């Protein structure tokens, strides 16, 4: 049984994507720190602990998914389900999707702070996040707040 779990984990695309995005985000985080000349070991250790924690939780949930079968498909919006064309989402995939979204936002932010020409992507991402959540990544000094509120679909939060 353990062999089957290990094989399923190794070939789970959600787990693979989380791992790839963690590496990608780490690379851009290091590039950002080099550019800003702010290599801080506390910051680096905190980020590493968070990323290792994400991987450990995903692996643990993969094992739990093999022990009990849970379908969390009802927690995802229909647009995402149509795009992914799936009928069942276990705890592994559900949390992997959350971690993927977190890492993608972090990657876009780090790319912008590295000076890559993706500032408009960051602004659009931030506008999207403002519509659906109050939990936004710290972007102090990254954009002018007026740029975020120019979209007609976003209500003024002042």
DSSP file (Angstrom, degrees, kcal/mol; ACC not computed):
  #  RESIDUE AA STRUCTURE BP1 BP2  ACC     N-H-->O    O-->H-N    N-H-->O    O-->H-N    TCO  KAPPA ALPHA  PHI   PSI    X-CA   Y-CA   Z-CA
    1    1 A X     >        0   0    0      0, 0.0     4,-2.0     0, 0.0     5,-0.2   0.000 360.0 360.0 360.0 -40.6    0.0    0.0    0.0
    2    2 A X  H  >  +     0   0    0      1,-0.2     4,-2.4     2,-0.2     5,-0.2   0.866 360.0  55.7 -63.4 -35.5    2.8    2.4    0.8
    3    3 A X  H  > S+     0   0    0      1,-0.2     4,-2.4     2,-0.2    -1,-0.2   0.912 106.8  49.5 -61.6 -43.0    4.3    1.8   -2.6
    4    4 A X  H  > S+     0   0    0      2,-0.2     4,-2.6     1,-0.2    -2,-0.2   0.901 110.6  50.2 -63.8 -41.2    1.1    2.8   -4.3
    5    5 A X  H  X S+     0   0    0     -4,-2.0     4,-2.5     2,-0.2    -2,-0.2   0.925 111.3  48.5 -63.0 -44.9    0.9    6.0   -2.2
    6    6 A X  H  X S+     0   0    0     -4,-2.4     4,-2.5     2,-0.2    -2,-0.2   0.905 112.9  47.6 -63.4 -42.1    4.5    7.0   -3.1
    7    7 A X  H  X S+     0   0    0     -4,-2.4     4,-1.7     2,-0.2    -1,-0.2   0.918 112.2  49.6 -65.2 -43.4    3.8    6.3   -6.8
    8    8 A X  H  < S+     0   0    0     -4,-2.6     4,-0.4     1,-0.2    -2,-0.2   0.902 112.7  47.6 -62.5 -40.8    0.6    8.4   -6.7
    9    9 A X  H >< S+     0   0    0     -4,-2.5     3,-1.1     1,-0.2    -2,-0.2   0.920 110.3  52.3 -64.7 -43.7    2.4   11.2   -4.9
   10   10 A X  H 3< S+     0   0    0     -4,-2.5    -1,-0.2     1,-0.2    -2,-0.2   0.808 116.8  38.5 -64.4 -30.2    5.3   11.1   -7.4
   11   11 A X  T 3< S+     0   0    0     -4,-1.7     2,-0.7    -5,-0.1    -1,-0.2   0.280  83.4 118.7-106.7  10.6    2.9   11.4  -10.4
   12   12 A X    <>  -     0   0    0     -3,-1.1     4,-2.3    -4,-0.4     5,-0.2  -0.688  52.6-155.3 -79.0 115.8    0.4   13.8   -8.9
   13   13 A X  H  > S+     0   0    0     -2,-0.7     4,-2.6     1,-0.2     5,-0.2   0.822  90.8  56.5 -63.4 -32.7    0.5   16.9  -11.2
   14   14 A X  H  > S+     0   0    0      2,-0.2     4,-2.3     1,-0.2    -1,-0.2   0.929 109.3  45.4 -65.1 -44.0   -0.8   19.2   -8.5
   15   15 A X  H  > S+     0   0    0      2,-0.2     4,-2.2     1,-0.2    -2,-0.2   0.911 113.4  50.7 -65.4 -42.3    2.1   18.2   -6.1
   16   16 A X  H  X S+     0   0    0     -4,-2.3     4,-2.5     1,-0.2    -2,-0.2   0.920 110.3  49.3 -60.5 -44.1    4.6   18.6   -9.0
   17   17 A X  H  X S+     0   0    0     -4,-2.6     4,-2.7     2,-0.2     5,-0.2   0.900 109.3  51.4 -65.3 -41.0    3.3   22.0   -9.9
   18   18 A X  H  X S+     0   0    0     -4,-2.3     4,-2.2     1,-0.2    -1,-0.2   0.934 111.6  48.3 -59.7 -45.0    3.4   23.2   -6.3
   19   19 A X  H  X S+     0   0    0     -4,-2.2     4,-2.0     2,-0.2    -2,-0.2   0.916 112.3  47.9 -62.7 -43.9    7.0   22.0   -6.1
   20   20 A X  H  X S+     0   0    0     -4,-2.5     4,-2.6     1,-0.2    -1,-0.2   0.920 112.5  48.7 -63.6 -43.8    8.0   23.7   -9.3
   21   21 A X  H  X S+     0   0    0     -4,-2.7     4,-2.9     1,-0.2     5,-0.2   0.856 107.9  54.7 -66.7 -34.5    6.3   27.0   -8.3
   22   22 A X  H  X S+     0   0    0     -4,-2.2     4,-2.2    -5,-0.2    -1,-0.2   0.926 111.2  45.1 -62.6 -44.0    8.1   26.9   -4.9
   23   23 A X  H  X S+     0   0    0     -4,-2.0     4,-2.3     2,-0.2    -2,-0.2   0.937 114.1  49.3 -63.8 -46.1   11.4   26.6   -6.7
   24   24 A X  H  X S+     0   0    0     -4,-2.6     4,-2.2     1,-0.2    -2,-0.2   0.913 112.5  47.4 -59.5 -45.7   10.5   29.4   -9.2
   25   25 A X  H  X S+     0   0    0     -4,-2.9     4,-2.4     1,-0.2    -1,-0.2   0.885 110.2  52.9 -65.3 -39.2    9.3   31.7   -6.4
   26   26 A X  H  X S+     0   0    0     -4,-2.2     4,-2.3    -5,-0.2    -2,-0.2   0.916 108.4  50.5 -62.2 -43.2   12.5   31.1   -4.4
   27   27 A X  H  X S+     0   0    0     -4,-2.3     4,-2.4     1,-0.2    -2,-0.2   0.939 113.4  44.3 -61.2 -47.8   14.7   31.9   -7.4
   28   28 A X  H  X S+     0   0    0     -4,-2.2     4,-2.4     1,-0.2    -1,-0.2   0.842 111.2  55.1 -68.2 -31.4   12.8   35.2   -8.0
   29   29 A X  H  X S+     0   0    0     -4,-2.4     4,-2.2     2,-0.2    -1,-0.2   0.902 109.6  46.4 -65.1 -40.8   12.9   36.0   -4.3
   30   30 A X  H  X S+     0   0    0     -4,-2.3     4,-2.4     2,-0.2    -2,-0.2   0.916 112.4  50.3 -66.7 -43.4   16.7   35.6   -4.2
   31   31 A X  H  X S+     0   0    0     -4,-2.4     4,-2.6     1,-0.2    -2,-0.2   0.902 110.8  50.0 -61.1 -40.4   17.0   37.7   -7.4
   32   32 A X  H  X S+     0   0    0     -4,-2.4     4,-2.6     2,-0.2    -1,-0.2   0.925 110.3  49.6 -63.2 -44.1   14.8   40.4   -5.7
   33   33 A X  H  X>S+     0   0    0     -4,-2.2     5,-2.3     1,-0.2     4,-0.6   0.886 111.6  49.2 -63.3 -38.8   17.0   40.3   -2.6
   34   34 A X  H ><5S+     0   0    0     -4,-2.4     3,-0.6     3,-0.2    -1,-0.2   0.931 112.1  48.4 -64.8 -45.2   20.1   40.6   -4.6
   35   35 A X  H 3<5S+     0   0    0     -4,-2.6    -2,-0.2     1,-0.2    -1,-0.2   0.910 117.4  40.6 -62.0 -42.6   18.7   43.6   -6.6
   36   36 A X  H 3<5S-     0   0    0     -4,-2.6    -1,-0.2    -5,-0.2    -2,-0.2   0.501 104.8-130.2 -84.5  -3.4   17.5   45.3   -3.4
   37   37 A X  T <<5S+     0   0    0     -4,-0.6    -3,-0.2    -3,-0.6    -4,-0.1   0.901  70.4 124.7  53.1  43.6   20.8   44.4   -1.6
   38   38 A X      < +     0   0    0     -5,-2.3     2,-0.9    -6,-0.2    -1,-0.1  -0.490  27.4 165.6-132.4  63.6   18.7   43.1    1.3
   39   39 A X        -     0   0    0     -6,-0.1     2,-0.5    -5,-0.1    -9,-0.0  -0.732  14.2-179.6 -79.0 110.4   19.6   39.5    1.9
   40   40 A X     >  -     0   0    0     -2,-0.9     4,-2.6     1,-0.1     5,-0.2  -0.958  23.0-156.9-118.6 118.1   18.1   38.9    5.3
   41   41 A X  H  > S+     0   0    0     -2,-0.5     4,-2.7     1,-0.2     5,-0.2   0.857  94.6  54.0 -66.1 -34.3   18.6   35.5    6.9
   42   42 A X  H  > S+     0   0    0      2,-0.2     4,-2.6     1,-0.2    -1,-0.2   0.941 111.1  45.8 -62.6 -46.0   15.5   35.8    9.1
   43   43 A X  H  > S+     0   0    0      1,-0.2     4,-2.4     2,-0.2    -2,-0.2   0.924 114.5  48.5 -61.9 -44.8   13.4   36.6    6.1
   44   44 A X  H  X S+     0   0    0     -4,-2.6     4,-2.3     1,-0.2    -2,-0.2   0.890 112.0  48.2 -63.6 -40.7   14.9   33.7    4.1
   45   45 A X  H  X S+     0   0    0     -4,-2.7     4,-2.7     2,-0.2    -1,-0.2   0.907 110.8  51.0 -68.0 -41.5   14.5   31.3    6.9
   46   46 A X  H  X S+     0   0    0     -4,-2.6     4,-2.2    -5,-0.2    -2,-0.2   0.925 112.6  46.6 -61.1 -43.9   10.8   32.3    7.5
   47   47 A X  H  X S+     0   0    0     -4,-2.4     4,-2.3     2,-0.2    -2,-0.2   0.902 112.6  49.6 -64.3 -41.1   10.1   31.8    3.7
   48   48 A X  H  X S+     0   0    0     -4,-2.3     4,-2.7     2,-0.2     5,-0.2   0.905 110.2  50.5 -65.2 -41.4   11.9   28.5    3.7
   49   49 A X  H  X S+     0   0    0     -4,-2.7     4,-2.5     1,-0.2    -1,-0.2   0.920 110.9  49.6 -62.1 -43.1    9.9   27.3    6.7
   50   50 A X  H  X S+     0   0    0     -4,-2.2     4,-2.0     2,-0.2    -2,-0.2   0.917 113.2  46.2 -61.9 -43.4    6.7   28.3    5.0
   51   51 A X  H  X S+     0   0    0     -4,-2.3     4,-2.1     2,-0.2    -2,-0.2   0.902 113.1  47.9 -69.7 -40.8    7.6   26.5    1.8
   52   52 A X  H  X S+     0   0    0     -4,-2.7     4,-2.8     1,-0.2    -1,-0.2   0.900 110.6  53.9 -63.9 -39.4    8.7   23.4    3.5
   53   53 A X  H  X S+     0   0    0     -4,-2.5     4,-2.4    -5,-0.2    -2,-0.2   0.882 106.6  51.5 -61.2 -39.0    5.5   23.5    5.5
   54   54 A X  H  X S+     0   0    0     -4,-2.0     4,-2.2     2,-0.2    -1,-0.2   0.934 112.0  46.1 -63.0 -45.7    3.5   23.7    2.3
   55   55 A X  H  X S+     0   0    0     -4,-2.1     4,-2.4     2,-0.2    -2,-0.2   0.917 112.9  49.2 -64.8 -42.9    5.2   20.7    0.9
   56   56 A X  H  X S+     0   0    0     -4,-2.8     4,-2.7     1,-0.2    -1,-0.2   0.915 111.4  49.5 -62.9 -42.7    4.9   18.6    4.1
   57   57 A X  H  X S+     0   0    0     -4,-2.4     4,-2.7    -5,-0.2    -1,-0.2   0.900 110.7  50.3 -64.9 -38.8    1.2   19.5    4.4
   58   58 A X  H  X S+     0   0    0     -4,-2.2     4,-2.0     2,-0.2    -2,-0.2   0.928 112.5  46.6 -63.4 -44.4    0.6   18.4    0.7
   59   59 A X  H  X S+     0   0    0     -4,-2.4     4,-1.6     2,-0.2    -2,-0.2   0.912 113.0  49.4 -65.0 -41.4    2.4   15.1    1.3
   60   60 A X  H  X S+     0   0    0     -4,-2.7     4,-2.4     1,-0.2    -2,-0.2   0.924 110.7  50.0 -62.1 -44.4    0.5   14.5    4.5
   61   61 A X  H  X S+     0   0    0     -4,-2.7     4,-2.7     1,-0.2    31,-0.4   0.837 105.2  57.6 -65.3 -32.1   -2.8   15.3    2.8
   62   62 A X  H  X S+     0   0    0     -4,-2.0     4,-1.0     2,-0.2    -1,-0.2   0.896 108.6  46.3 -63.4 -38.9   -1.9   12.9    0.0
   63   63 A X  H >X S+     0   0    0     -4,-1.6     4,-1.2     2,-0.2     3,-0.5   0.923 112.0  50.2 -68.0 -43.7   -1.6   10.1    2.5
   64   64 A X  H 3X S+     0   0    0     -4,-2.4     4,-3.0     1,-0.2     3,-0.4   0.891 104.7  58.6 -61.4 -39.3   -4.9   11.1    4.2
   65   65 A X  H 3< S+     0   0    0     -4,-2.7    -1,-0.2     1,-0.2    -2,-0.2   0.818 105.3  50.5 -60.1 -30.1   -6.6   11.1    0.8
   66   66 A X  H << S+     0   0    0     -4,-1.0    -1,-0.2    -3,-0.5    -2,-0.2   0.784 112.7  46.0 -77.5 -26.7   -5.6    7.4    0.4
   67   67 A X  H  < S+     0   0    0     -4,-1.2     2,-0.4    -3,-0.4    -2,-0.2   0.921 126.8  18.5 -80.9 -47.0   -7.0    6.6    3.8
   68   68 A X  S  < S-     0   0    0     -4,-3.0     2,-0.7    -5,-0.1    -1,-0.3  -0.965  75.5-131.6-126.4 144.6  -10.3    8.4    3.5
   69   69 A X        +     0   0    0     -2,-0.4     2,-0.4    -3,-0.1    -4,-0.1  -0.843  31.4 171.8 -99.6 116.5  -12.0    9.5    0.3
   70   70 A X        -     0   0    0     -2,-0.7     2,-0.6    -5,-0.1    21,-0.1  -0.974  20.5-155.7-124.8 137.3  -13.2   13.1    0.4
   71   71 A X        +     0   0    0     -2,-0.4     3,-0.3    19,-0.1    19,-0.2  -0.938  16.1 172.0-115.3 110.7  -14.6   15.1   -2.5
   72   72 A X    >   +     0   0    0     17,-3.5     3,-1.8    -2,-0.6     4,-0.3   0.025  39.2 121.2-102.8  25.0  -14.1   18.9   -2.0
   73   73 A X  G >   +     0   0    0      1,-0.3     3,-1.5    16,-0.2    -1,-0.2   0.789  63.8  67.5 -62.3 -28.2  -15.3   19.9   -5.4
   74   74 A X  G 3  S+     0   0    0     -3,-0.3    -1,-0.3     1,-0.3    -2,-0.1   0.646  90.4  64.4 -67.3 -14.8  -18.1   22.0   -4.0
   75   75 A X  G <  S+     0   0    0     -3,-1.8     2,-0.4     2,-0.1    -1,-0.3   0.560  89.4  79.6 -86.2  -8.5  -15.6   24.5   -2.6
   76   76 A X  S <  S-     0   0    0     -3,-1.5     5,-0.0    -4,-0.3    18,-0.0  -0.789  88.0-106.6-102.8 144.0  -14.3   25.6   -5.9
   77   77 A X    >>  -     0   0    0     -2,-0.4     4,-1.9     1,-0.1     3,-0.5  -0.296  28.3-117.8 -63.4 150.0  -16.0   28.1   -8.3
   78   78 A X  H 3> S+     0   0    0      1,-0.2     4,-2.7     2,-0.2     5,-0.2   0.836 111.8  60.8 -58.2 -35.9  -17.7   26.6  -11.4
   79   79 A X  H 3> S+     0   0    0      1,-0.2     4,-1.9     2,-0.2    -1,-0.2   0.898 107.1  45.1 -62.0 -39.5  -15.4   28.6  -13.7
   80   80 A X  H <> S+     0   0    0     -3,-0.5     4,-2.7     2,-0.2     5,-0.2   0.912 112.6  51.3 -68.9 -41.9  -12.3   26.8  -12.3
   81   81 A X  H  X>S+     0   0    0     -4,-1.9     4,-1.7     1,-0.2     5,-0.9   0.895 110.6  48.4 -63.2 -40.1  -14.0   23.5  -12.4
   82   82 A X  H  <5S+     0   0    0     -4,-2.7    -1,-0.2     2,-0.2    -2,-0.2   0.904 112.6  48.9 -65.7 -40.8  -15.0   24.0  -16.1
   83   83 A X  H  <5S+     0   0    0     -4,-1.9    -2,-0.2    -5,-0.2    -1,-0.2   0.914 118.5  38.4 -65.3 -42.8  -11.4   25.1  -16.9
   84   84 A X  H  <5S-     0   0    0     -4,-2.7    -1,-0.2    -5,-0.1    -2,-0.2   0.687  95.5-147.0 -81.1 -18.1   -9.9   22.1  -15.1
   85   85 A X  T  <5 +     0   0    0     -4,-1.7     2,-0.3    -5,-0.2    -3,-0.2   0.944  45.1 143.5  45.9  61.7  -12.6   19.7  -16.3
   86   86 A X      < -     0   0    0     -5,-0.9    -1,-0.2     1,-0.1     3,-0.1  -0.882  43.7-163.5-125.9 158.6  -12.5   17.5  -13.2
   87   87 A X  S    S+     0   0    0     -2,-0.3     2,-0.4     1,-0.3   -14,-0.1   0.548  75.4  39.1-116.4 -15.0  -15.2   15.7  -11.2
   88   88 A X        -     0   0    0    -16,-0.1     2,-0.4   -15,-0.1    -1,-0.3  -0.999  54.1-173.6-142.2 138.3  -13.4   15.0   -7.9
   89   89 A X        -     0   0    0     -2,-0.4   -17,-3.5    -3,-0.1   -16,-0.2  -0.965  11.7-160.8-132.2 116.1  -11.0   17.0   -5.8
   90   90 A X     >  -     0   0    0     -2,-0.4     4,-2.4   -19,-0.2     5,-0.2  -0.220  41.7 -92.2 -81.0 179.7   -9.3   15.4   -2.8
   91   91 A X  H  > S+     0   0    0    -30,-0.2     4,-2.4     1,-0.2     5,-0.3   0.862 125.2  57.3 -62.9 -35.0   -7.8   17.4    0.1
   92   92 A X  H  > S+     0   0    0    -31,-0.4     4,-2.2     1,-0.2    -1,-0.2   0.959 111.0  40.4 -59.7 -52.6   -4.4   17.2   -1.7
   93   93 A X  H  > S+     0   0    0      2,-0.2     4,-2.4     1,-0.2    -2,-0.2   0.882 113.3  55.2 -66.5 -38.5   -5.6   18.9   -4.8
   94   94 A X  H  X S+     0   0    0     -4,-2.4     4,-1.6     1,-0.2    -1,-0.2   0.954 114.6  38.1 -60.9 -50.8   -7.8   21.4   -3.0
   95   95 A X  H  X S+     0   0    0     -4,-2.4     4,-2.7     1,-0.2    -1,-0.2   0.833 112.5  58.6 -71.3 -30.8   -4.9   22.7   -0.9
   96   96 A X  H  X S+     0   0    0     -4,-2.2     4,-2.8    -5,-0.3    -1,-0.2   0.911 104.3  51.6 -62.6 -40.9   -2.5   22.4   -3.8
   97   97 A X  H  X S+     0   0    0     -4,-2.4     4,-2.3     2,-0.2    -1,-0.2   0.906 110.8  48.2 -62.1 -41.3   -4.7   24.8   -5.8
   98   98 A X  H  X S+     0   0    0     -4,-1.6     4,-2.2     2,-0.2    -2,-0.2   0.924 113.6  46.4 -63.3 -44.5   -4.6   27.2   -2.9
   99   99 A X  H  X S+     0   0    0     -4,-2.7     4,-2.6     2,-0.2    -2,-0.2   0.868 110.4  53.8 -67.1 -36.0   -0.8   26.9   -2.6
  100  100 A X  H  X S+     0   0    0     -4,-2.8     4,-2.7     2,-0.2    -1,-0.2   0.933 109.3  48.0 -62.9 -45.8   -0.5   27.3   -6.4
  101  101 A X  H  X S+     0   0    0     -4,-2.3     4,-2.1     1,-0.2    -2,-0.2   0.920 112.4  49.6 -60.8 -43.7   -2.5   30.6   -6.3
  102  102 A X  H  X S+     0   0    0     -4,-2.2     4,-2.1     1,-0.2    -2,-0.2   0.927 113.3  45.6 -60.6 -46.6   -0.4   31.8   -3.4
  103  103 A X  H  X S+     0   0    0     -4,-2.6     4,-2.7     2,-0.2    -2,-0.2   0.883 110.0  53.8 -67.6 -39.4    2.9   31.0   -5.2
  104  104 A X  H  X S+     0   0    0     -4,-2.7     4,-2.5     2,-0.2     5,-0.2   0.923 110.0  47.9 -62.1 -43.5    1.8   32.5   -8.5
  105  105 A X  H  X S+     0   0    0     -4,-2.1     4,-2.3     1,-0.2    -1,-0.2   0.922 113.1  48.4 -61.7 -43.5    0.9   35.8   -6.8
  106  106 A X  H  X S+     0   0    0     -4,-2.1     4,-2.7     2,-0.2    -2,-0.2   0.884 110.7  50.9 -64.5 -39.2    4.3   35.8   -5.0
  107  107 A X  H  X S+     0   0    0     -4,-2.7     4,-2.8     2,-0.2     5,-0.2   0.929 110.6  48.2 -64.1 -46.1    6.1   35.0   -8.3
  108  108 A X  H  X S+     0   0    0     -4,-2.5     4,-2.3     2,-0.2    -2,-0.2   0.918 112.8  49.1 -61.9 -42.4    4.4   37.9  -10.1
  109  109 A X  H  X S+     0   0    0     -4,-2.3     4,-2.5    -5,-0.2    -2,-0.2   0.943 113.2  45.9 -61.5 -48.4    5.2   40.2   -7.2
  110  110 A X  H  X S+     0   0    0     -4,-2.7     4,-1.5     1,-0.2    -2,-0.2   0.871 111.0  52.9 -64.7 -36.9    8.9   39.2   -7.2
  111  111 A X  H  <>S+     0   0    0     -4,-2.8     5,-2.1     2,-0.2     4,-0.4   0.920 110.6  47.9 -63.1 -42.1    9.1   39.5  -10.9
  112  112 A X  H ><5S+     0   0    0     -4,-2.3     3,-1.3     1,-0.2    -2,-0.2   0.924 111.6  49.2 -63.1 -44.7    7.8   43.0  -10.7
  113  113 A X  H 3<5S+     0   0    0     -4,-2.5    -1,-0.2     1,-0.3    -2,-0.2   0.724 104.4  60.0 -69.8 -20.8   10.2   43.9   -7.9
  114  114 A X  T 3<5S-     0   0    0     -4,-1.5    -1,-0.3    -5,-0.2    -2,-0.2   0.595 121.9-107.9 -78.6 -10.7   13.1   42.5  -10.0
  115  115 A X  T < 5 +     0   0    0     -3,-1.3    -3,-0.2    -4,-0.4    -2,-0.1   0.539  67.2 149.7  96.9   7.7   12.3   45.0  -12.7
  116  116 A X      < -     0   0    0     -5,-2.1     2,-2.5    -6,-0.2    -1,-0.3  -0.419  61.5-104.5 -70.6 151.9   10.8   42.6  -15.2
  117  117 A X  S    S+     0   0    0      1,-0.2    -1,-0.1    -2,-0.1    -5,-0.1  -0.301  92.7 102.8 -79.2  60.4    8.1   44.2  -17.4
  118  118 A X     >  +     0   0    0     -2,-2.5     4,-2.1    -7,-0.1    -1,-0.2   0.061  34.9 118.1-124.9  22.6    5.1   42.6  -15.7
  119  119 A X  H  > S+     0   0    0     -3,-0.3     4,-2.3     1,-0.2     5,-0.1   0.884  76.4  51.9 -60.3 -40.5    3.9   45.5  -13.7
  120  120 A X  H  > S+     0   0    0      2,-0.2     4,-2.5     1,-0.2    -1,-0.2   0.854 106.9  53.6 -66.2 -33.7    0.5   45.6  -15.4
  121  121 A X  H  > S+     0   0    0      2,-0.2     4,-2.5     1,-0.2    -1,-0.2   0.918 109.2  49.4 -63.9 -42.3    0.1   41.9  -14.7
  122  122 A X  H  X S+     0   0    0     -4,-2.1     4,-2.7     2,-0.2    -2,-0.2   0.915 110.6  49.6 -62.3 -42.9    0.7   42.6  -11.0
  123  123 A X  H  X S+     0   0    0     -4,-2.3     4,-2.3     2,-0.2    -2,-0.2   0.918 112.7  46.9 -63.5 -43.7   -1.8   45.5  -11.1
  124  124 A X  H  X S+     0   0    0     -4,-2.5     4,-2.4     2,-0.2    -1,-0.2   0.896 112.3  50.5 -64.2 -40.2   -4.5   43.3  -12.7
  125  125 A X  H  X S+     0   0    0     -4,-2.5     4,-2.5     2,-0.2    -2,-0.2   0.923 111.0  48.5 -62.5 -44.5   -3.7   40.5  -10.2
  126  126 A X  H  X S+     0   0    0     -4,-2.7     4,-2.4     2,-0.2    -2,-0.2   0.885 110.0  51.9 -65.3 -38.7   -4.1   42.9   -7.3
  127  127 A X  H  X S+     0   0    0     -4,-2.3     4,-1.4     2,-0.2    -1,-0.2   0.927 110.2  49.2 -61.3 -44.8   -7.4   44.2   -8.7
  128  128 A X  H  X S+     0   0    0     -4,-2.4     4,-1.3     1,-0.2     3,-0.4   0.927 111.5  48.7 -59.7 -46.0   -8.7   40.7   -9.0
  129  129 A X  H  X S+     0   0    0     -4,-2.5     4,-2.5     1,-0.2    -1,-0.2   0.871 105.9  57.4 -64.5 -36.6   -7.6   39.9   -5.4
  130  130 A X  H  < S+     0   0    0     -4,-2.4    -1,-0.2     1,-0.2    -2,-0.2   0.833 105.1  53.1 -62.1 -31.5   -9.3   43.1   -4.2
  131  131 A X  H  < S+     0   0    0     -4,-1.4    -1,-0.2    -3,-0.4    -2,-0.2   0.870 122.3  26.0 -68.7 -36.4  -12.6   41.9   -5.6
  132  132 A X  H  < S+     0   0    0     -4,-1.3     2,-0.3    -3,-0.2    -2,-0.2   0.553 122.3  23.4-112.5  -9.8  -12.5   38.5   -3.9
  133  133 A X     <  -     0   0    0     -4,-2.5    -1,-0.2    -5,-0.1     0, 0.0  -0.996  46.4-145.8-155.1 156.7  -10.4   38.9   -0.7
  134  134 A X  S    S+     0   0    0     -2,-0.3     2,-1.0    -3,-0.1    -4,-0.1   0.457  81.4  93.9 -97.3  -5.5   -9.2   41.3    1.9
  135  135 A X        +     0   0    0     -6,-0.2     2,-0.3    -5,-0.0    -1,-0.1  -0.771  55.4 167.5 -92.7 101.8   -5.9   39.3    2.3
  136  136 A X        -     0   0    0     -2,-1.0     2,-0.1    -6,-0.0     3,-0.1  -0.865  38.0-108.0-114.5 147.7   -3.5   40.9    0.0
  137  137 A X        -     0   0    0     -2,-0.3     2,-0.3     1,-0.1    -1,-0.0  -0.399  47.0 -93.2 -68.0 151.5    0.3   40.4   -0.3
  138  138 A X        +     0   0    0      1,-0.1    -1,-0.1    -2,-0.1     0, 0.0  -0.506  51.3 164.9 -66.5 124.3    2.4   43.3    1.0
  139  139 A X    >>  +     0   0    0     -2,-0.3     3,-2.6    -3,-0.1     4,-0.8  -0.063   9.1 165.6-133.2  34.4    3.3   45.5   -2.0
  140  140 A X  T 34 S+     0   0    0      1,-0.3     4,-0.1     2,-0.2    -2,-0.0  -0.290  75.7   5.6 -55.1 127.6    4.5   48.6   -0.2
  141  141 A X  T 34 S+     0   0    0      2,-0.3    -1,-0.3     1,-0.1     3,-0.1   0.435 107.6  99.3  78.6  -1.3    6.3   50.8   -2.7
  142  142 A X  T <4 S+     0   0    0     -3,-2.6     2,-0.3     1,-0.2    -2,-0.2   0.901  89.4   4.8 -85.2 -43.7    5.4   48.5   -5.6
  143  143 A X  S  < S-     0   0    0     -4,-0.8     2,-0.5   -21,-0.1    -2,-0.3  -0.945  73.6-107.3-139.1 160.1    2.4   50.4   -7.0
  144  144 A X    >>  -     0   0    0     -2,-0.3     3,-2.0     1,-0.1     4,-0.6  -0.769  30.7-131.8 -84.1 128.7    0.5   53.6   -6.5
  145  145 A X  H >> S+     0   0    0     -2,-0.5     4,-1.1     1,-0.3     3,-1.0   0.791 103.7  66.9 -54.7 -30.4   -2.8   52.9   -4.9
  146  146 A X  H 34 S+     0   0    0      1,-0.3    -1,-0.3     2,-0.2     4,-0.2   0.818  93.0  60.7 -62.1 -29.0   -4.6   55.1   -7.5
  147  147 A X  H X4 S+     0   0    0     -3,-2.0     3,-0.7     1,-0.2    -1,-0.3   0.815 102.1  52.6 -66.7 -29.3   -3.7   52.5  -10.1
  148  148 A X  H X< S+     0   0    0     -3,-1.0     3,-0.6    -4,-0.6    -1,-0.2   0.827 107.3  50.0 -76.7 -32.0   -5.6   49.8   -8.3
  149  149 A X  T 3< S+     0   0    0     -4,-1.1    -1,-0.2     1,-0.2    -2,-0.2   0.235  82.1  91.5 -95.7  14.8   -8.9   51.7   -8.1
  150  150 A X  T <   +     0   0    0     -3,-0.7     2,-0.2    -4,-0.2    -1,-0.2   0.692  62.1  98.0 -80.8 -17.6   -9.2   52.8  -11.7
  151  151 A X  S X  S-     0   0    0     -3,-0.6     3,-1.1    -4,-0.2    -3,-0.0  -0.533  71.0-142.5 -73.0 133.9  -11.2   49.7  -12.6
  152  152 A X  T 3  S+     0   0    0      1,-0.2    -1,-0.1    -2,-0.2    -3,-0.0   0.754  97.0  61.9 -67.9 -24.8  -15.0   50.5  -12.7
  153  153 A X  T 3  S+     0   0    0      2,-0.1     2,-0.5    -3,-0.0    -1,-0.2   0.589  89.9  79.7 -79.5  -9.7  -15.8   47.1  -11.2
  154  154 A X  S <  S-     0   0    0     -3,-1.1     2,-0.1    -6,-0.1   -23,-0.1  -0.860  76.2-137.8-104.0 126.5  -13.9   47.7   -8.0
  155  155 A X        -     0   0    0     -2,-0.5     2,-0.3     1,-0.1    -4,-0.1  -0.480  32.6 -95.0 -79.1 153.7  -15.6   49.8   -5.3
  156  156 A X        -     0   0    0     -2,-0.1    -1,-0.1     1,-0.1    -7,-0.0  -0.514  31.6-165.2 -69.7 128.2  -13.6   52.4   -3.5
  157  157 A X              0   0    0     -2,-0.3    -1,-0.1     1,-0.2    -2,-0.0   0.213 360.0 360.0-100.8  13.4  -12.3   50.9   -0.2
  158  158 A X              0   0    0      0, 0.0    -1,-0.2     0, 0.0    -2,-0.1   0.477 360.0 360.0 -78.7 360.0  -11.3   54.2    1.4
